[in-house]
Amino acid sequence: MSLQVGEMIGDYEIVGVLGVGGMGKVFKVRNTISKRIEALTVLLPDMRENPELTDRFLREIQCNCPPG
């Protein structure tokens, strides 16, 4: 999935890119309902095929804590 500034994902408008890591990309988004600026993390396409990495990614975003 190649997301671009200005694109919509549900109620979120992509505003910019905050960072890219080994597993995912973090976008700065605006919630069109609440008007809040938030972050949206997306798993990189080549990581989706590895269940171990997918599970790790989900754990990290659910607990909002650093890896390790």
C-alpha positions, 0 to 999 in steps of 0.5 A: 500500500503506497499512501500519499499526502491528501489520501483518505483512509476511512475517517483519516486524511494523510497529512505527512510522514512521521517516520519509517522503520524496519517494520512499518511507516508512521503517518501524520493524519487528521481525523476528519470527524474530531479534527484531531491530528493523530499518528497512524502506523502501517505495516510495510507490505513485505512484512505482512507475509511473516506471522511472527513479525505481524504478531510483534507489530500488533503487540507493539502498537497495542501496548504503545511501548518500545520494542524489546 
